[in-house]
Amino acid sequence: MTTDPDAAAAGSSPVTGPTPTADGSGSVTTDAELVDAMTLPGVPDEFQRLWTPHRMAYISAGREPMEQNCPFCAAPEKSDEDGLIVARGKTAYVLLNLFPYNSGHLLVCPYRHIATYDQATDEEVAEIGALTQRGMRVLRAVSNCDGFNLGMNQGAIAGAGVDGHLHQHIVPRWASDANFFPIIAKTKALPQLLGDVRRAVADAWDA
């Protein structure tokens, strides 16, 4: 027998009926034979999804030929404003993501052109960690965010947009940032220009 969850939740009598089998015979499945859906893959879980269809223009463009210089190698050679750089350390630096998941989306990159985390030196690992921690504190102070997503996509197969140069993501999150607007309207509201965000974060970095 199958039960209408909406009817049950409303306190009305369950709606019952035959449950078709795989062969279409329409035989009735007893309650004892039903499987708890929460034990199956592909059902709702405790994770939240950050929908970002606004980035499809970047994704659908395909893997265009990389510029002669890696963008993360070229950025430190520019001014902070032109390179969207927030802070510079000894072995690593912090910049804004040109294609942000959310306002204030930061990237922490080593200066050296290395592809994976296990290629980083102890000094680079320590500074990437320290800059990530500082970035979280600054973003929390300037944006009053509710949480963060942190991570590294290692290799193109794992979703790295620039798979040849290691970079750590710091994505600020707010309780209301995963709403219907980007899903239905395919639009992501980013309330600040990148230059304004860079200035605000950079000003607060050493404050």
C-alpha positions as CSV (number, residue, x, y, z in Angstrom):
1,M,0.0,0.0,0.0
2,T,1.2,3.5,-0.7
3,T,0.6,6.5,1.5
4,D,0.1,10.1,0.3
5,P,2.6,12.0,2.5
6,D,0.7,15.3,2.1
7,A,-2.5,13.8,3.2
8,A,-0.9,12.1,6.2
9,A,0.8,15.3,7.2
10,A,-2.5,17.1,7.0
11,G,-4.1,14.6,9.4
12,S,-6.5,13.2,6.8
13,S,-6.9,9.5,6.0
14,P,-4.0,8.1,4.0
15,V,-4.6,7.6,0.3
16,T,-3.9,4.0,-0.6
17,G,-3.7,2.1,-3.8
18,P,-1.7,-0.6,-5.6
19,T,1.9,-0.1,-6.2
20,P,3.0,-1.3,-9.7
21,T,5.9,-3.7,-9.8
22,A,8.8,-3.5,-12.2
23,D,6.9,-5.8,-14.6
24,G,3.8,-3.6,-14.5
25,S,1.6,-6.3,-13.0
26,G,0.1,-3.8,-10.5
27,S,0.4,-6.1,-7.5
28,V,0.1,-4.6,-4.1
29,T,3.2,-4.1,-1.9
30,T,2.7,-4.5,1.8
31,D,4.0,-2.0,4.4
32,A,6.5,-4.6,5.5
33,E,8.1,-4.6,2.0
34,L,8.5,-0.8,1.8
35,V,12.0,0.5,2.0
36,D,12.9,3.6,4.0
37,A,13.6,6.2,1.2
38,M,16.1,8.0,3.4
39,T,18.4,4.9,3.1
40,L,18.5,5.2,-0.7
41,P,20.9,7.3,-2.7
42,G,19.7,10.4,-4.5
43,V,17.1,11.4,-1.9
44,P,17.1,14.8,0.0
45,D,19.8,15.0,2.6
46,E,21.2,17.5,5.1
47,F,23.4,19.3,2.6
48,Q,22.5,22.7,1.1
49,R,23.2,23.3,-2.6
50,L,24.6,26.6,-3.7
51,W,22.9,27.0,-7.1
52,T,25.0,29.2,-9.5
53,P,23.5,29.1,-13.0
54,H,24.8,32.7,-13.5
55,R,28.2,31.0,-14.0
56,M,27.0,28.9,-17.0
57,A,28.3,31.6,-19.4
58,Y,31.8,30.7,-18.1
59,I,31.2,27.0,-18.0
60,S,29.5,26.7,-21.4
61,A,32.2,28.6,-23.1
62,G,34.3,25.5,-22.9
63,R,38.0,25.2,-22.3
64,E,39.4,28.0,-24.3
65,P,43.2,28.0,-25.0
66,M,45.0,29.2,-21.9
67,E,46.7,32.5,-22.2
68,Q,50.5,32.3,-22.5
69,N,50.7,33.3,-18.9
70,C,48.6,31.5,-16.3
71,P,46.1,34.0,-14.8
72,F,47.3,33.2,-11.3
73,C,50.9,33.7,-12.3
74,A,50.1,36.9,-14.1
75,A,47.9,38.5,-11.4
76,P,50.8,39.4,-9.0
77,E,52.5,41.3,-11.8
78,K,49.6,43.7,-12.0
79,S,48.5,46.4,-9.6
80,D,46.3,45.3,-6.8
81,E,43.3,47.0,-8.4
82,D,43.9,45.5,-11.9
83,G,44.6,42.0,-10.5
84,L,41.8,42.1,-7.9
85,I,44.4,41.4,-5.3
86,V,43.4,41.8,-1.7
87,A,46.6,40.8,0.1
88,R,50.1,39.7,-0.7
89,G,52.2,37.4,1.5
90,K,55.7,35.9,1.1
91,T,54.8,32.7,-0.7
92,A,51.1,33.2,-1.4
93,Y,48.5,35.9,-2.1
94,V,44.7,36.5,-2.0
95,L,42.5,37.8,-4.8
96,L,38.9,38.0,-5.7
97,N,37.4,35.4,-8.0
98,L,36.5,36.9,-11.3
99,F,33.6,34.5,-11.6
100,P,32.3,34.5,-8.0
101,Y,29.8,32.1,-6.5
102,N,28.9,34.8,-4.0
103,S,30.0,38.4,-3.3
104,G,33.4,38.3,-1.6
105,H,34.4,35.0,-3.0
106,L,38.2,34.9,-2.4
107,L,41.0,32.7,-3.8
108,V,44.3,32.0,-2.0
109,C,47.1,31.1,-4.4
110,P,50.8,30.3,-4.1
111,Y,53.0,32.4,-6.3
112,R,54.7,29.3,-7.6
113,H,52.9,27.5,-10.5
114,I,52.0,24.2,-8.8
115,A,48.9,22.2,-9.6
116,T,48.2,20.2,-6.5
117,Y,48.3,20.7,-2.7
118,D,50.8,17.9,-2.2
119,Q,53.3,19.9,-4.3
120,A,53.3,22.8,-1.9
121,T,56.2,23.3,0.5
122,D,55.6,23.5,4.2
123,E,56.0,27.2,4.1
124,E,53.4,27.5,1.4
125,V,51.0,25.3,3.2
126,A,51.4,27.3,6.4
127,E,50.9,30.6,4.6
128,I,47.9,29.4,2.5
129,G,46.3,28.3,5.8
130,A,47.1,31.6,7.6
131,L,45.7,33.7,4.6
132,T,42.6,31.5,4.5
133,Q,42.0,32.1,8.2
134,R,42.6,35.8,7.9
135,G,40.3,36.0,4.8
136,M,37.5,34.4,6.8
137,R,37.9,36.8,9.6
138,V,37.9,39.8,7.3
139,L,34.9,38.6,5.3
140,R,33.0,38.0,8.4
141,A,33.8,41.5,9.6
142,V,33.0,43.4,6.4
143,S,30.0,41.3,5.2
144,N,28.4,39.8,8.3
145,C,28.2,36.4,6.6
146,D,26.7,33.4,8.3
147,G,29.2,30.8,7.2
148,F,31.7,29.7,4.6
149,N,32.5,27.1,2.0
150,L,36.2,26.3,1.8
151,G,37.9,24.0,-0.7
152,M,40.3,23.2,-3.5
153,N,39.3,21.5,-6.8
154,Q,42.3,19.4,-7.7
155,G,42.4,18.8,-11.4
156,A,40.0,19.4,-14.3
157,I,38.1,16.2,-13.5
158,A,37.4,17.7,-10.1
159,G,36.0,21.0,-11.5
160,A,39.1,23.2,-11.3
161,G,38.7,26.1,-13.8
162,V,42.4,26.7,-13.8
163,D,43.7,23.2,-13.1
164,G,47.4,24.0,-13.5
165,H,47.7,26.5,-10.6
166,L,46.6,25.6,-7.1
167,H,44.0,27.9,-5.5
168,Q,41.9,27.7,-2.3
169,H,38.3,28.9,-2.4
170,I,36.8,31.0,0.4
171,V,33.1,31.5,-0.3
172,P,31.1,33.5,2.2
173,R,27.5,32.2,2.8
174,W,24.3,33.9,4.0
175,A,21.2,32.2,5.2
176,S,19.2,33.7,2.2
177,D,21.8,33.2,-0.6
178,A,20.3,29.9,-1.9
179,N,16.8,31.1,-2.9
180,F,14.5,30.7,-5.9
181,F,15.8,33.7,-7.9
182,P,18.9,32.0,-9.4
183,I,17.0,28.8,-10.0
184,I,13.9,30.2,-11.7
185,A,15.2,33.4,-13.2
186,K,18.7,32.0,-13.9
187,T,20.1,35.1,-12.3
188,K,22.4,35.6,-9.4
189,A,22.2,38.9,-7.5
190,L,25.7,40.1,-6.7
191,P,25.0,43.3,-4.8
192,Q,28.5,44.8,-5.2
193,L,31.0,45.4,-8.0
194,L,34.2,43.5,-7.8
195,G,36.3,46.6,-7.4
196,D,34.2,47.8,-4.5
197,V,34.4,44.4,-2.8
198,R,38.2,44.3,-3.3
199,R,38.6,47.7,-1.8
200,A,36.4,46.9,1.2
201,V,38.3,43.6,1.9
202,A,41.7,45.1,1.3
203,D,41.0,48.1,3.6
204,A,39.9,45.7,6.4
205,W,42.8,43.3,5.9
206,D,45.4,45.1,7.9
207,A,42.9,47.1,10.1
